[in-house]
């Protein structure tokens, strides 16, 4: 099934199968249906704020299942791997009930207890609560209150939440209940409505007297459950309801006369007696005066919507002179030895008694037919039905009770030093009061010992296959000397309690024991380049148990890993290391200690970002040198891709000598260990801007394709065209379901593509997928959140997200975005500046056309101009050329860089604002012309010392912004660099991949320990970089993106904190992979 969607989003499995396309919702619905068809319990999991849905299935516990990407039992992959930030996560049960499960899918979560009360402070049941989160109060969950007016949400931390209420007692708009949740906290919030809850209108009166012994009524009831009813939120049928049964309901009981009953049914004030209001259970009896009609009533009138499940009975009896009495009597004995059983509880309707020491009983009852129950601790309960009692008659009901044979519990098995197995257990006990059977005087059977058995794991149902190794064992442990002689396999022990008469309890089973089933596996890792393989991740996955504990992972140290205990079986060996091809070897039979080897082949990536602008070819620099690999040169090929025309160490090459017309240029990178493949590109008349372009939409009043390919767009909805575009007119989107579809752009998935567009957002509310392949995810999608953060890429699993994009969208100014993809390599530009990059993005599966805007209820709420689509990855120079040639506003940033100690100018400082860069001169002065727009960061770098930056700079059209930088040292020639203050500098580079340098200054020697620690966004310690006594001066350290276990961390935001004496300073950095 292709991961995409159109305007139809069905829930029915048959319809999903017929369409054969779908996004995560269809995947989840279809997966639930398929697993339930296979009799596997399954449910759907949804997070609206996380924009994703998946499944859980039952296998002795509820196990998370990601049907799109195949993850099983990895509930934190969304938060830690995908960068999801959940507000609320809930289970969608098959009956439509939503159950909060955020605590399972988020490391940090909080509890919101919401109470809804009416104007008089009475709880409102059945109120529908919408949980909103974020600035736009996006509905993230829904709940319905119980009898106490309460609903409990489990939510993610570090978010704001609001609640709106819909109820017959009144409605409220969204009210903010918490601004910033903290993990582990419970927040209680009360919302008072303006309406009034219904209530029974009554006047309590004295119970009427009856002077004649004729008839009596007995009532006994329990409101065992309450039923919370609510509209099923995700159902294709309107006004369908779920019924969620909770424990302990609440009911009104009363008795009344016929007059009172008529008033009650007319909703008037009624006189009642024997009243019990809002109770869980109760009982009553009433001697009935003759000559009138009387009513015993169970009432749910104090509830707004929630029904109550009530269990009980009303029984009418007559006295002797009007109906007589009878007797039930008998004897209760032990079925195994016919001894009488004392203390047996016997009930017949409302009558109850116990047996005496000789096992006999007798009780007077009204003439009737009864079901009699005999119950005693340690025995199975017996029920005799249809016992008929006549007036003045005697019915006999004897019972033989079968003693319960309780089994041992908590059986544990282990291997001790001498090689034997040691088994221990807890002796049998009553489940009702945990009283040991052998100390129970009323039981006639004594516990005499235990029998011990051993058998194969998985064969517990075949008692004949189990070998008895212990007979009549006293005490609660046993040492098995047979264990060393057993053949290798997987075993369990069983213990059965033995009672007098040689009665045996059911077996109680131990944990699993492995007999010679584990072996040691040594894995040596090498690289073809000679680079140190330390840090490589080695995984052994059992092919027969792919989703079990038999999945082993270690990190290479000193060129190898040792797995001490690997279960025998067939395995797949996988070894991965950055900048090397992943090593995979399948079907490895591991039945004894084995030495394995893995050779990692270096990945020499092709040149990226190749483009030709005005007869100059540009490309991106290759990655930095590895330990045993050094970059040597670039080879330049012109027209002939077999023989290089020249070599260079620059990142550009002048092709003007080649002349005009159509030509091809190719670039390869040469390293000491090999040469990359040639990246080539055709260009015409010194320019590659229109090479491989498939669609160009200037949006000057229509959606015509100006590329010459005829891939015109179709306008849907009421899109208007405004005169304030970047280039001429632009398209304005301000209503739902406004979009432009170019159906002939990439009818199949391309191996490489680029999309560029100008975007002027007026708000970021209700945005979703502004520029996309028609199929959405699994093709290409640019998606922003209400906070203006970005989600973009090919698939949801490997897309760029807010943790990997260094910037988001900027409202009320033109943003120029470009996304480029080429066989896994992908990058995102904003205003000519790369803000995200990765080497392993998943390939597109389908496109089915290109779309600007969205066909559903989401809107762009802004303007779009000059959209281009290529069937290749465009280069950085091309992106910057489009931006600088067309951006309408320009200004200047200038300033000086000086020493904070003596004011001397600093020469050679590099100042960067977006794609623009300047270098300070001998006077410390710099100046650069920049686009007149917003800059989240303007940075200054001086040699290897540190990086300084200022944030949130806005350059107006024609304006000059002055930014001065000071550095805490005398100059690069001063042999002693004593800082003025203790200061933590910004890491460089930032964002970074794979490593970054963190520098700081200590102005005096610190007597206490100096610490430098890396934390993740949850505040958890990731890496201790420094913990030592340090001298005054400059210090720096490189963090390679690994945690304290030397395992690579995931992409995202991290914090680094310096503690030196009384100084504590913290800064933020971004790791982008």
ROZA-970408 format. One record per residue (C-alpha): x, y, z. Coordinates in steps of 0.001 Angstrom, whole numbers, plus 524288, in hexadecimal, padded with zeros to 5 digits. Example, Ala and Ser with C-alpha at 12.3 -4.5 7.8 and 13.67 -1.06 7.14 Angstrom:
<pts>
8300C7EE6C81E78
835667FBDC81BE4
</pts>
This chain:
<pts>
800008000080000
8058F80D327FC1E
80761816B680770
7FF11821ED80275
7F11F826D68026D
7E72882EE97FB42
7DB1C836097FFFD
7D4BF8293E8043D
7D9DD823D78112E
7D1FD8175B813A6
7D1FD80F2A82004
7CBA5802FF81A40
7D5CD7F8578174C
7CF157F41A80ABE
7CF47801F780571
7DD79803D180968
7E1097F74B80269
7D9847FB8C7F663
7E091808A07F5C8
7EDBD8025C7F8C5
7F30880F567FD6B
7F33B8157A80AC0
7FAF381CBE814E0
7FD35818F6822FC
7EE9781933825FB
7EB2780F6C81B73
7F6F58071881EFF
7F29B806CD82D34
7E44A803D382A2C
7E7DA7F911820A1
7F1DB7F33B82A03
7E7CF7F2CF83505
7DE067EC0682C3B
7E7E87E20982747
7ED117DE7D834C2
7DF6A7DD4783A83
7DBC87D47A82F1D
7E73B7CBEB8335A
7E1757CC0184136
7EC9C7D47984623
7E7957DF6284EF5
7EB6A7EC58848F0
7E8827FAA584ADE
7EBAE807AF8449E
7F45E8121B84AD1
7F3288206F846BE
7F9B282D44849EE
7F376838EF84348
7FE2284243847E0
8083E8386D84311
800F8836F183614
8024F828258361F
7FAE481BB683903
7FF9E80DC683B02
7FB968012D841E9
7FD407F86284D9F
7FAF37E9C084E04
7F9B67E05C85970
8044B7D64C85C31
803F47D48686B00
8046A7E36C86B51
8007A7EE8E8624D
80BE27F043858D2
80DC27FC3885033
80DC47F9C984198
8115D803E383759
80B1A7FE4A82AED
811198081F8216D
81F568068082581
81E947F92882C1B
823257FCD2839D4
81E617F34A8443B
81EFD7F534852F8
8264E80220851B3
81C9680BFB8573D
8268681702858F3
82AF5816C684AB0
82199821CB8474E
826D682AEF851B1
835308272E85191
836C1822A784380
82CFE82A8783BA1
82D77836D9843E7
81EE083696846DE
81A6883F79851EB
80DAF839A0856BC
802EE8411A85D67
7F9DC8359585F63
7FA5C8277A85ACD
7EE6681EDE85BFF
7E9A781140858C0
7DDBD80FBD84FE3
7D71480373854B5
7CE977FB1D84BF2
7C27A800298530F
7C64680E5A85077
7CB438119285E21
7D77281A3585EBD
7E146816738694A
7ED0A81F5186C64
7FA348187286A63
8036A82422869C3
80B3A81EA38752A
80F2D8133586C89
813D881B52860FE
81A69826D3867BA
82577826FB8719D
81FBF83335877CF
8111F833DD87AA2
8079483A26883E8
7F998837BA8887B
7EE538415F886E4
7E2BB83EDD88FE5
7D711846A688AEE
7CAB9847FE89337
7BE4284D9C88D42
7B45B8533889708
7A74E859EE89535
7A3BD8673889ABB
7A0CF860EA8A7F6
7AD97859908A882
7A77A84C748A4F3
7AF6E8436B89C1E
7AB40842FF88DD8
7ABCC83585887CB
7AC468333B87916
7B2CC840508762E
7BB0683FC0869C3
7C890845A886B6C
7D15F849D88603E
7DFAC84AE8863EA
7E6A18559485C4F
7F533857F185B51
7FDD78624A8553B
7FB168703785176
7EF7E86C85848EB
7E91E86347852D0
7E9FD857FF84953
7E0CD84D5B84E50
7E9E484297852CF
7E0F48397285A74
7D2EF837BB85EDB
7CD338323586B4F
7C025830B187246
7BE54832C5880EC
7BA018282C88A73
7B06B828CD895D3
7BA018315789D5E
7BAC183B098920C
7C8CB836E888FF0
7D125833688842D
7DFBE8311488481
7E8CB8343B87927
7F6DF82F5B8788B
7FED483933870C8
80C9B83C4286C69
8153E8458187409
819D185345870D1
80D2E8572D869F9
8017985FBE86CA2
7F3BC859FB86D0D
7E5E085F2186C81
7D890858A286E22
7CB4885BA18684F
7BEAC8559C86D7E
7B20285176866E1
7A70D84D4387018
7988584E5F87277
79C5F8561A87E9C
7A39A8603F87672
7AEC68621C86CF4
7BBC78692686DDB
7C5B786D91863EB
7D3E0869698657D
7D96D86CFF872CE
7E7FD86BD98751A
7EA4F862AD88087
7F91F861C38808E
803AA869BA879CC
80F2D8607F87AA4
80DAA8528387F57
818BF84C3B886CB
81B5A83D9188678
815B38358489189
80C628402189632
7FDA383F1689822
7F5BB84B5C8956C
7E7B684C9F89A5F
7DE848567789410
7D02E85942896E5
7C6F885F3488CCB
7B9E6864798918D
7AEB7864F2887CD
7A32386E3E88805
798C1863A68873B
792F185AAC89174
793A984BF8892B0
786C48448D893AC
7832183FAA8A132
77857837858A705
76DC8840D48AC10
768EA83AA58B8A1
764B783C868C6A4
768DF8320C8D04D
75DF782D168D91E
75D21823088E3F5
75B8C814F38DFB1
74CEA811878E09E
7495E8083C8EBAA
742A27FB358E996
73AAF7F5EC8F4FB
738327E8CC8EE9C
7426E7DE3F8EC49
73ECF7DA7D8DE93
748A27DE2F8D402
756957E3418D3B3
75F7C7E75E8C885
76E447E6088C8C5
7777F7ED968BFBD
786167EB318BDE9
78DD07F20C8B309
79B627F5F28AE73
79EE17FF958A39D
7AA3D7F74789EF6
7ADD67FFDC89357
7ABD980D0988D27
7AB8780E5287E64
7B22481A2987872
7ABD681CDC86B3E
7B1AF8256B860D1
7B19E827CE85247
7BBD081F5284B75
7C5938298284688
7CB2D8220C83AEE
7BF8D81B09834FF
7BA0681BBF8274A
7AC1B81AEC82CAE
7A6B5827898326C
7A1A48277D84068
7A6E381A16843CD
7A9D68186D85245
7B3058106A85A7B
7AFCB80B2086801
7BB7E80AB28712B
7B8AE8028F87D49
7BF748074A889B7
7BF0F8015D89748
7B624806698A22B
7AA1780D7689D7B
7A0E2816328A521
79231814B08A6D0
7866C81A0D8AE40
77D37810B38B545
7706F8141E8BBF2
762B580F6A8BEA5
7563A8170B8BCA3
7478F816338BC0A
73F758167E8AFAC
73D968251A8B145
74C10826E88B2CE
74E8681E528A6EC
745788268A89E8B
74C66832F38A314
7598982C918A03B
755DC828B18925A
750AE836918902A
75DCA83C2E894C0
756F9842E18A02C
75B37842EB8AE45
75800835978B3FB
7577B830438C1C6
760A1824C18C3B2
765BF81C518CEC7
770C4812738D0FB
7785481B7B8C7EB
786BA818E78C4BD
78C038237A8BB90
7986B822988B351
79CC9815B68B92F
7A4DE80A768B41D
79C8E800118BABE
791F57FE798C4C2
787137F6368CA89
779C17F8EC8D03B
76D917F20A8D551
75FAB7F6EB8D696
753B97F1278DD47
749427F3F08D329
73C237F9778D764
731447F2F08CFCB
727357FA488C7D7
73100803278C0BC
73ADD8022D8B5BD
748FB804228B98D
75532805BE8B125
76395802978B327
76B8680A6D8A94E
7799580AAA8A471
77C298181B89E79
7873981E1489661
7815782BA6896B8
78D848323F89C47
7954F82E6E89042
795BE83678883C0
799B582C01879E1
7A06B8204E88003
79833813EB88219
79ACE80B3088DDB
79B897FC6088E38
793EE7F7BE89A2D
7935A7E9EE89F82
789D67E5D28AA30
77C577E0E08AD1A
76F2E7E4908B2BA
768697D9988BA20
75A807D9978BF49
757617D0B28CAE3
74B527CD6F8D2C9
74A557CAC08E17E
745997BDF88E7A1
737777C16C8E85F
7375A7C5F38DA64
740AA7BC608D435
747C57B4828DEA6
7561C7B0DD8E080
75EA67A56F8DD16
76C3A7A0038E019
7785F79CA08D862
78208793D88DF67
78CF978A7F8DC59
79B01786298DE9B
7A78178A968D7FF
7B2D5781058D715
7C065780178D127
7BF14778B58C449
7CC29771E78C602
7C9DE76BED8D375
7BB8876E948D717
7BFAB776458E31D
7B67A781678E6F3
7BAB678F278E346
7B813799D38ED2A
7B6937A84E8EA3F
7B1207A6B78DC81
7A9AA7B2F48D867
79C427AF658D2E5
7936D7B9248CBFA
785B27B7C68C66D
780C17C49E8C11E
7814E7CE408CC63
782FC7C3678D661
790507BF7E8DB6E
796167B63A8E589
7A26E7AE318E84F
7A4C379FE48EB76
7A79A79B958F94B
7B30D7930F8FD8C
7ABF1786D38F925
7A9CB78CA68EB93
79B1378E648ED1B
792B379A648EB03
7847579E8F8EAFD
77D977AB318E77C
76FA37AFFF8E683
76B8E7B5C08D997
75F2A7BA568D31F
759067B03E8CA18
75FA67B1D48BCD6
769547AB918B375
7777C7AE668B6D7
7853B7AD448B18A
78DF17A9C98BD0D
79C667AD2A8BD5D
7A6577A5FD8C5F1
7B35C7AD3C8C74F
7BF187AAD68D022
7CD4F7AEAF8CFA8
7D5AA7A40E8C9ED
7CA5979D9E8C2BC
7C3D979F318B599
7B6C67A62F8B683
7AABB79DB08B415
79D917A2CC8AF5B
7911079A958B00A
785BD79FCB8A80E
7770679DD38A884
775A079AD28B71B
766ED79C268B960
761B979F878C6F7
7532F79E068CA4C
74B4F7A3C58D56A
74F5979CD88E1E7
757A4793E08D990
765FE790058DABA
76F2878F4B8CF16
77C13788298D03E
7883B78D0A8C956
794E2785DC8CC70
7A1DA7893F8C61C
7AEF3782A28C426
7B9C278CB88C2CE
7C610789FE8BB2F
7D22278F618C1A5
7D9D8798F58B94E
7E7697940C8B695
7EFD97A04B8B631
7FC617A0358AE7D
809737A5DE8B29F
80D257B3648AD7C
8190D7BB428A966
820F87AFB38A499
82ED37B4008A17A
839D87ABE489B9A
848437AEF189A6E
855467A80389844
85E497A7D38A420
86D0F7A6B08A504
86D9B797C58A558
866177971989875
859547926189E3F
84C4F7994389CC2
8468A79FAE8A8D1
837CB7A1568A950
8304D7A92F8B37E
821E27AC928B54B
817A47B1FC8BE6E
80E987A82A8C4F0
8000E7A7DB8C116
7F7777B22D8C71A
7E9417B6258C6DD
7E7557C0A08BCB4
7DD4D7C73A8C54F
7E5A47C9348D152
7F2DD7C34E8CDAF
7F1C67B9CC8D930
7FA3D7AD9B8D78B
7F21F7A16A8D5C3
7F9F1798DD8DEEB
7F7097A21B8EA2D
7E8657A2C78E784
7E18F79AF58F1F4
7D47D799E68EAE9
7DABD792F08DF53
7DB56784558E101
7E6297823B8D720
7F42A7855A8DAAC
7FF13789AF8D1C3
8090777E9A8D1D3
81348783288C820
81682786898BA16
819E077F6D8AD7B
823B3785B98A455
823FE783F789583
82C5E788A888A24
82851789F587BE6
82A387916D86F5F
825E979F7E86E62
819BD7A001865EE
815967923F869B3
80E7B7960687626
801AA7902287174
8073E7826D86FCC
8089C77D5387DB4
80CFE76FE98790A
8194C775BB8731D
81DFC77BA387FE6
827EA7745488844
825D2773BE896F9
8327D776F889E06
82D6D7793D8ABD9
823C5771418B40A
81CD9775BC8C073
8265A780E88C293
82444788008CF6E
827C3796348D0F0
8272C7A0248C5E9
8337479D6B8BDDD
83A0B7924D8B6BC
8475978FD78B09E
846AC787D68A423
852C377F8F8A154
84CAD77A71894C2
84E777878E88E02
85CCE785A388A23
8593A77925882B6
84E4F77F6987AAD
8513D781AE86C32
8524278F9F8675F
845167961C865A8
83C0479FFF86BF0
8355B79B1687866
82C0479ECC8833A
8294E798AD8906F
81BD3795CE895F7
817CD794268A442
80B4578D718A8BE
8066E78D818B6BF
803107800F8BC93
7F7F977ED28C67C
7F30E773718CEA5
7EC7B7696D8C624
7F71D76BCC8BBFC
7EF7B776E58B61F
7F80077F928AD6C
7F67778DE78AA99
7F7AD7938189D08
805EA795C589914
80C537A2E489B4F
816FE7A5A78914A
824337AC2C892F8
82B797B5B588A81
832D07B0C687E78
8402E7AA5F8800E
8499B7A8A8874CF
851DC79C58874A8
85E3C79E8786CBB
856707A73F8638E
85F2E7B32A86478
86C377B4F785DE8
8763B7BFCC85C9F
8772D7C70584FC7
883027CF6384C71
881B87D9488417A
88DBE7E00183BD7
88B207EC1083393
894407F19482939
893947FC8681F40
898F67FC1D81180
89E44809E281383
8A5BD8067281FD8
89D5780FA082805
89AED80BF18361B
88DC3804CE836B0
88B8B8086484501
87DEC80DAB846FD
877F5804BA83CB6
86B107FE9B84100
86AAD7EFBC84047
85D907E8BE840A1
85A957DA2E8410E
84C337D78E83E53
8466B7CA1084052
83F217C6FA833CC
835937BDC883A99
832687C78884566
833127D4A483E86
82B017DC0B84884
82FDE7D5F185501
83AAD7D81685EB6
843EB7D06B855E1
848647DC9C84ED5
855ED7E08C8535E
85CF97ED7A8512C
86A897F20B8551A
873B57FD2E8515C
881267FA3684BF1
88CA97FD2E854E0
89AAB7FA9E850B7
895DA7F4AD8441A
88D0D7EA11849A4
881537E683851E6
87EB97DA8F85A3A
871077D54385C65
8724E7CCAD8687C
865217C5E5867D9
85E8F7C41685AB6
8534C7BA6D859B7
856717AFEF84FC8
84F6E7B1D1842ED
84FEF7B82D83586
853C97C67A83564
855787D25E82CD8
861B87DA5282FA2
861067E8E082CD5
86C1A7F29F82EDA
86A4D8012582C40
8738B80CB682D2F
8725981A8382807
8789A81C8081A8F
8791480DCB8180E
86FF18046E81134
867DB7FC7181AC9
86CDB7EE7A81BCF
862277E40E81BB4
863F87D55181C54
858117CC6481D92
855707BE2D82105
860EA7BCC982A55
85F767B02083207
864617B27F83FE1
864BF7A5978473E
871DE7A6E684E18
87BC47B17985143
87F177B82E84490
887CB7C30D83F81
881757CBCE8355B
887697D68682D0F
8816C7E2528267E
888307EABF81C49
882977F86881AE3
884657FE9380D8F
8864B80D2380D90
87B8B81557807B4
881C981F4F7FEC8
8762D827F07FC10
8744C82E8F7EF20
8754783D397EDB4
868D6844567F184
863C7851CF7EDF5
86954852847E02D
8645D85DF77D82A
868D98678B7CDC3
86607876107CEF7
86B3687FE07C500
875C0876877C009
87A9B8730A7CDB0
8787E865337D2AF
87683864047E166
87551858597EA89
874F4855347F905
881118514A800A4
882B5842D180385
8828B83E1B811C8
88E748408081A46
899F28372281A9B
898B382A6282209
8A3B7824E582A69
8AA0B81D2381F75
8A4198242881404
8A7CF8318480ED4
8A1CE839908041C
8AB2783C037F8D1
8A442843057EDAB
8986A8447C7E506
8988F83F837D719
8915B847F57CD3D
88B8D841AE7C111
88621849987B5AD
87DDB842B67AB43
886B5836B67ABFA
8836182F5D7B86E
88EB7825D57B6F3
89A7382EFE7B72D
89B7183A717C0B6
89DE5847C87BAB6
8A4C684C7B7C702
8A5E184AEF7D5A8
8A39D855177E048
8A248856F97EEEF
89874861FE7ED4F
8899C860B87EDE8
887688673B7E0BB
88C41866957D2C8
88B86870A07C7C6
8857E86A887BB8E
88515876F17B36A
89018871B77AAE3
8875C8667F7A6DA
87E63870067A00E
86FB2870FC79E81
8663F8664079ACE
863018599B7A1E8
86DD5853517A9C0
86F92849807B4B1
8780084B687C0A8
87BCA840D57CA52
882B6841317D77A
88884836307DFA1
88FA4836A67ECB7
89CA082FAC7EE44
8A0A182A767FB96
8AC72822EA7FFFC
8A3C8816D7800A3
89C65818687F3D5
8946B820EF7EAE4
885FF824217EB2B
87CDC821FF7DFCB
87BC782D507D642
8709D836C97D89D
86D1D83CC37CB75
863ED847327C66C
8602384CBF7B950
85F7585B787B7D2
85C7D864C87ACC0
862DE871DF7A9D1
869FD871EC7B6C9
85DE586F5A7BF15
8578B8631B7C4C8
84B7B869A17CA8D
842698632B7C0BE
84976856287BFC1
83FDA84B137C2AC
83527854807C6BE
827CC84E087C598
81EDD858C67CA81
81FE5867867CC6A
8140186E8A7D1E0
815A387D4E7D1FF
8078287EC77D6CD
8059788B817CF6D
7F6E488A347CEF7
7F64C87BBC7CB97
7FD3386EA07CDC6
803A286D897C066
81061865D77BFCF
81AEA86F377BAC4
82539864837B98C
8208E860D87ABF8
81CD58530B7B022
80E3C8557B7AFCC
80BF4850D37BDCF
801B085B247C093
7FB1285B8A7CDB4
7EC7F85AA57D06B
7E6F3864DD7D9BB
7DD5D85FB77E3EA
7D5D88689C7ED0B
7D51B877637ED26
7E39C87AB67EBFE
7E603889237E93B
7F22B88FB57E3AB
7F84389B7B7EA69
801838A5E67E534
80BA58A53B7F024
812C6898F77EBD1
82167897637EBDB
8210F896F47DD05
814B189CFE7D782
807EF897487DC81
806B988C9F7E6B8
7FC4F882DD7EAD8
7F4D7885E67F74B
7EF0087AF17FF76
7E56687E5C80A44
7DA9C8741D80A16
7D9618659780C17
7DC3C85BF08011C
7E30C865BD7F851
7EDBC85F1D7F08E
7F48285E087E36C
7F6A58506D7DDC9
8006284D707D2E4
7FCE383F147D058
8078883C7A7C641
81319840567CEDA
81992833A07D341
80EF3829B07D0B5
818D281FF57D633
8228B821EB7E138
82F47828A37DCED
83CA8824787E1D3
84069832C27E356
8386783F357E3E7
8384884D287E8FE
82D538569B7EC26
82EEE865367EEAE
8244F86EED7F247
8222887C5D7F820
8191A87CBF803D1
813198889580AAC
80B76883778166B
801EA88C3A81D76
7FFE38828582895
80454874C882BCC
7F71F87038830F1
7F0C98645982A81
7FBE18626582100
7FEB58554381B19
80621850A880F20
8074085D328074E
80FD8857A87FC60
80F9E849137F9E3
80F2383D837F0E9
800E883A7F7EE5A
8024F82E137F669
807F683593801F4
8115882DEC80A76
818ED8234D80364
81A8F82D047F845
81DC683A997FD63
817598435C80755
819E7850AA80D80
811F68516C819EA
8124585BA3824BC
80C8185BE383252
804938664C8394C
8114C86ABA83F9B
817A886CCA8324B
820D28612483375
823B0858DA8277C
8214484AB0823DF
825EA847A381626
82BC283CC580E0D
827B78301B807A7
822DE827368129F
81E86829D882080
82906820C3825C8
834CB8280882020
82F4A8359881D96
834DA8423E822F2
82DB98468482F49
82EAB851CD83911
83A2C84B2083FB0
841F184A4183303
83E548573382C96
8461A8629C83209
83B6E86C4C82E01
82CCD86CA182BA9
823FC8753C8237A
8237888401825BC
8162F88A6B824C8
813658970D81D77
81F8F8967D81502
8237A88EE4808F0
82A45881EB80BF0
8317887B22800D4
831ED86C64802FA
838B8861EB7FAF9
8387E853577FD91
8420A84A9F7F615
842E083BBE7F5F3
84C2F832557EF03
84C6C823BE7F244
84BB2825A9800FE
852FC83296801D4
849B783D9A80554
84AB084BB78098A
841BF8572380C75
844FD86566809DE
83E858719A80F1B
8422887E688089F
84E0D8780C80242
85323872AE80F31
8533286407811F9
84B568616581E59
84AB48527281DF0
8521A8474881773
852EA8388981854
858E782D798106B
84F008228A81286
841538277680FC0
8382B81CEE80AC6
8359181CB37FC21
82856821177F6DB
81E9E816677F350
8150181E6D7EB43
811A682C817E771
8059182C237DEB7
8070F83A7C7DB56
80B0F847047E23F
8027E84F4B7EAEB
802F385D1F7F088
7F9A185E1B7FC03
7F1318533A80162
7E43F84D667FD5A
7DF2C84BC380B30
7DB6885553815F2
7E93E85A6B817D9
7ECDA86772811D1
7F99486E3480E70
7F46787B28813D1
7FE0E8833080C1D
8044F885097FEDF
80CA187C6A7F612
814CF880B27EA72
81E4987B827E031
81DFD86CC07E299
827D2864107DB84
8296B855477DABF
8358D84E4B7D57D
838B88400D7D314
845EF841617D9B8
84BE4846AA7E624
84EAA855127E3D3
85B4985AF57E8EC
85DA9864C47F3B0
8625E86EFB7E9EE
855D786D877E204
84D6E86F2A7EE17
854E287B3A7F251
85447880C97E493
8456087FD67E424
844758862B7F188
84DCD891897EF40
848C3894547E187
83A9A8954E7E5C0
839EB899B07F400
834198A77C7F3A9
839AE8AD5580037
847D78AFB880403
84F578B5AB80F33
85C998B574815E3
8629D8AF48821FF
86F598B5168269B
8775A8B6FA832DC
8847B8B4C78395D
88B028A95B8402D
893CA8AD3284B96
89A8A8A7D585798
892C18A9818640C
89F6F8AB3D86B9A
8A6898B64A864A7
89D3D8BA2D859A5
8A6AC8B62B84EDE
8A0628B283841E3
89F6B8A43783E23
8A2B68A1618300F
89DF68957B828A0
891718931083035
8871288C70827D5
879618920682984
86DE888A1D8241B
85F8988D948225E
8580B8830F81B3E
85EB88810580E15
8666088DB580F46
8743D88EC981488
87E5D8997481726
88C33899EF81CD5
8911F8A4A2825E8
89C7E8ACD4820E6
8A8988B1C282805
8A0398BBED82EEF
896F28B14A83376
88C5D8B6C582A83
8834C8AE9C82220
877A08B1868196D
86EC78A94C810D8
862CF8AB7680889
858028A24080CDA
849F689F668097A
840A98A8078110E
83A4D89D8681948
83B118969A8266C
8474988F7D82AF9
845CB8863083686
8549F8864483840
8601088F0F8348C
86CE0888978388C
87B1788C82839A0
8866D882CB8395E
8949E8863983C64
89E8187BC1838CE
89D1387012841E9
89962877A284E0C
88AAB8779984EE9
87E4587C6884885
875E6887F484C7F
8686088AF084777
85CA4893C7848DB
84ED488F07846C0
8426C893E884014
847D689EA583772
83E898A57E82DF7
844208AD34822A3
83A8B8B69681C59
83A978BAAE80E2A
845C08C48F80C62
8494B8C3BD81AD4
856CA8C22B820D9
857A68B9C582D0D
863E48BB4C83558
868858AF4E83CCE
875528B0098445F
87C2E8A41A849F1
885BF8A3A385553
88F058989C858DB
894C1896148663E
8A3148955886235
8ADF589EE085EA0
8B0CC8994C85137
8B53888D1D84A27
8C39D890C784BDF
8C2DA8922685AA1
8C943886118609C
8C0D8886C386CEA
8B249887A986A8D
8ABF588A88877B1
89D5D88CB087635
896898982387C97
88B5088FA288175
887988817188251
87F5A87F1D87647
87962873D786EAB
879FA8765E86006
87115871B085545
874C9864B384F6D
879B9864718417E
874CC8603D8381F
866948610283C17
85ED5859DF836FB
8691784F2E835D3
86B898417A830C0
8728C8394983538
87A4C8415C83F2F
87B1284F02844D0
884B9856D784CF5
880B385CA9859F4
889AE8671E85F74
8898D86EDB86C0C
891F88781A87406
895AD877B488270
89A88884D988755
8A0BA87F1D893AE
8A45687189897E5
8984E86B2889DB1
89AB7863E58AA67
88E6085BC48A87E
88C8B851A289E01
889208575B890A9
87E8784FC38898A
879CA8500F87B7F
86DC5847818793F
864C8844BA86D9E
856168437187030
84AD383FE586731
83E228478E86641
8385D83F5A87158
8432E843BE87A83
849718364A87AB3
8583B835B187B45
85DA7830EC86E52
86C65832D186F77
875F48374A879F4
8806C83E51871EE
888A68444D87CD1
889928423688B7F
896DA8470589004
89ECE851EB89639
8A23585B7788B40
8AB5B8670B88AA6
8A78F874C48867E
8A73E8778A877E0
8A1328725E86B6D
89BF88647A86AF5
8952885CD68605E
8906484EF285E29
88A40847A8852CE
87D7084062854AA
87BBA8359F84A9B
86D20833BF84C91
86E47827D38555F
868A882527862D6
86F6781FF186F02
86E74812308695A
87565816C285D04
869208148D85511
8652181EA084AD0
859CF8272D84F12
84E6482A9C84639
84C808376783EFF
8467E8424084700
8488584D648508C
8527284BE785B8C
8572D854C486671
864FD8561086B9C
8674885B7C87937
873A8860E187F71
8750C860A288E4F
88124867C689367
880C786C628A17F
874A0874C48A30C
8730B8765589457
868EC86DF788D52
866A2870BD87ED9
85E8D868F887509
85D65869C28662F
855FB8628E85B8D
85AF385B2C84F9E
854EF852F9844BA
859EB845F983F88
85548843B683185
857878367A82B0F
</pts>
